[in-house]
């Protein structure tokens, strides 16, 4: 199997910071954290040309964020299959260094993925099929310390969710077939006060998020 040339070594936070300006690379990373795929499959899934999908897969391989796991002959060509080797996370330290516009790009994308996930769940009559699902919206007025405390609670909750996922994966590997695909979303953000004018925000159409893209997304974490 051919080796993929690695770019200059960077830490995970540095790699993700370098990807901020390229939505296509992020979309490929999102897919490859959930499944193994070739540029040909990525092009079909994301609606791009094969060379474009291949470019972004190789870029991620160069960062060491995905790995080449298989090569298959496809006529006169060789099809390369990649998979993600890291979960996309951005630390709070890196998040603070991003501009508001850069943060907003990530956040709009994640919210759209959440809305697309919810729409698919409702369409399949699964959203309320289990009595253990969770949905809540709590608006409150807090001082800055209170805001920080809520955000910290959610960061810790995300870490515990990952721990649950690890334990679950072990049971699944041992043969447990009682599984379900779920989307766990956490959000905490500031609202304008009632009566304050809202700034106009560029909104991408929900249709721009492919319905088949998995729910993995760039997330903040301590």
C-alpha positions in Angstrom: 0.0 0.0 0.0 1.4 3.4 -1.0 2.4 5.7 1.9 0.7 9.1 2.1 3.2 11.9 2.4 2.8 13.7 5.7 2.8 17.4 6.0 4.7 19.2 8.7 3.6 17.8 12.1 1.0 19.8 13.9 -1.0 19.2 17.0 -4.7 18.4 16.7 -5.7 21.9 17.6 -3.2 23.4 15.1 -4.5 21.1 12.4 -8.1 22.1 13.0 -7.2 25.8 13.1 -5.6 25.4 9.7 -8.9 23.9 8.3 -11.1 26.7 9.4 -11.2 28.4 6.0 -12.0 25.2 4.0 -15.6 23.9 4.4 -15.0 21.1 1.9 -12.1 19.6 3.9 -14.2 19.7 7.0 -17.1 17.9 5.3 -14.7 15.1 4.2 -13.4 14.8 7.7 -16.9 14.6 9.0 -17.7 11.7 6.7 -14.5 9.9 7.3 -14.8 10.0 11.1 -18.0 7.9 10.7 -17.1 5.5 7.9 -14.4 4.3 5.4 -14.8 5.9 2.0 -12.9 6.4 -1.3 -12.8 9.7 -3.2 -15.2 8.2 -5.7 -17.7 7.5 -2.9 -17.1 10.9 -1.3 -17.8 12.6 -4.7 -21.1 10.8 -5.0 -22.1 11.5 -1.4 -21.1 15.2 -1.4 -21.8 16.0 -5.0 -18.3 17.0 -6.0 -15.9 15.8 -8.7 -13.6 12.9 -7.8 -10.4 15.0 -8.1 -11.8 17.5 -5.6 -12.8 14.8 -3.1 -9.4 13.2 -3.6 -7.6 16.4 -2.9 -9.3 17.0 0.4 -8.9 13.3 1.5 -5.1 13.5 0.7 -4.9 16.8 2.6 -6.4 15.2 5.7 -4.1 12.2 5.3 -1.2 14.6 5.2 -2.3 16.1 8.5 -2.5 12.5 9.9 -6.2 13.1 10.6 -7.3 10.2 8.2 -5.4 7.2 7.1 -5.2 5.2 3.9 -6.6 1.7 4.8 -7.1 0.0 1.5 -6.3 0.2 -2.2 -8.5 -1.6 -4.8 -8.0 -1.9 -8.6 -10.8 -0.3 -10.5 -10.1 -1.0 -14.2 -7.0 0.9 -15.1 -7.1 3.0 -11.9 -6.5 2.3 -8.2 -9.3 3.3 -5.8 -8.0 4.5 -2.4 -10.1 4.1 0.8 -9.6 6.4 3.8 -10.9 6.5 7.3 -10.7 9.0 10.2 -8.2 8.4 12.9 -9.2 11.3 15.2 -12.5 12.8 16.4 -12.7 16.4 15.3 -12.5 18.6 18.3 -11.4 22.1 18.9 -10.1 23.1 22.3 -11.5 26.2 24.1 -8.0 27.7 23.8 -8.0 27.5 20.0 -11.7 28.5 19.8 -10.9 31.7 21.6 -8.2 32.6 19.1 -10.6 32.3 16.1 -12.3 35.4 14.9 -16.1 35.8 15.5 -16.6 35.2 11.7 -14.6 31.9 11.9 -16.5 30.7 15.0 -19.8 31.6 13.4 -19.0 29.6 10.3 -18.4 26.5 12.4 -21.5 27.1 14.5 -23.9 27.7 11.6 -22.6 24.5 10.0 -23.1 22.5 13.2 -26.6 23.9 13.9 -27.6 23.1 10.4 -26.4 19.5 10.8 -28.4 19.3 14.1 -31.6 20.6 12.3 -31.0 18.2 9.4 -30.6 15.3 11.9 -33.8 16.3 13.7 -35.7 16.6 10.4 -34.7 13.1 9.4 -35.6 11.7 12.8 -39.1 13.3 12.7 -39.6 12.1 9.1 -38.8 8.5 10.2 -41.1 8.9 13.3 -38.1 8.2 15.6 -37.7 11.4 17.4 -40.2 10.5 20.2 -40.3 6.8 19.6 -38.2 6.2 22.8 -39.3 7.7 26.1 -35.6 8.3 26.9 -35.0 11.0 24.4 -34.2 14.5 25.6 -35.3 17.9 24.4 -35.1 21.1 26.4 -34.8 24.8 25.9 -34.0 27.0 28.9 -33.7 30.7 28.7 -32.3 32.5 31.7 -30.5 35.7 32.8 -27.0 35.0 34.2 -24.0 37.0 35.2 -20.8 36.3 33.3 -19.7 33.8 36.0 -22.9 31.9 35.7 -22.6 31.8 31.9 -19.1 30.3 32.3 -20.3 27.8 34.8 -23.1 26.5 32.4 -20.6 26.2 29.6 -18.2 24.3 31.9 -21.0 21.9 32.9 -21.7 21.2 29.2 -18.0 20.6 28.4 -17.9 18.0 31.2 -21.1 16.4 29.9 -19.6 16.1 26.5 -16.6 14.3 28.0 -18.9 11.9 29.9 -20.9 11.2 26.7 -17.6 10.2 24.9 -16.9 7.8 27.9 -20.3 6.2 27.4 -19.6 5.8 23.7 -16.3 4.0 24.4 -18.0 1.6 26.8 -20.8 1.0 24.3 -18.4 0.3 21.5 -16.8 -2.4 23.6 -20.2 -4.1 24.2 -21.0 -3.8 20.5 -17.6 -5.4 19.6 -18.5 -8.2 22.0 -21.7 -9.0 20.0 -24.4 -6.8 21.5 -26.8 -6.1 18.6 -29.3 -4.0 20.4 -28.0 -0.7 19.0 -29.4 2.7 17.9 -27.9 5.6 16.1 -28.4 8.8 18.1 -27.6 12.5 17.9 -26.6 14.1 21.2 -26.4 17.9 20.9 -25.3 20.5 23.5 -25.7 24.3 23.0 -25.2 27.3 25.2 -25.2 30.8 23.6 -26.1 34.4 24.3 -29.3 36.0 23.1 -30.0 39.7 22.4 -32.2 41.3 25.0 -35.9 41.7 24.1 -36.3 44.9 22.0 -32.7 45.0 20.9 -32.2 44.9 17.1 -30.6 41.7 15.8 -27.7 42.0 13.3 -28.3 40.4 10.0 -26.5 37.0 9.7 -25.7 35.2 6.5 -27.7 32.0 6.6 -26.9 29.0 4.4 -29.8 27.0 3.1 -30.5 23.8 5.0 -30.4 22.0 1.7 -26.7 22.7 1.4 -26.1 20.1 4.1 -26.3 16.7 2.5 -29.0 14.6 4.2 -26.6 11.6 4.2 -23.7 13.3 6.0 -23.2 11.7 9.4 -23.8 13.6 12.6 -20.1 14.0 13.5 -19.1 17.7 13.7 -16.5 20.0 14.9 -17.0 20.5 18.6 -15.4 22.5 21.3 -13.9 20.6 24.2 -11.6 21.4 27.1 
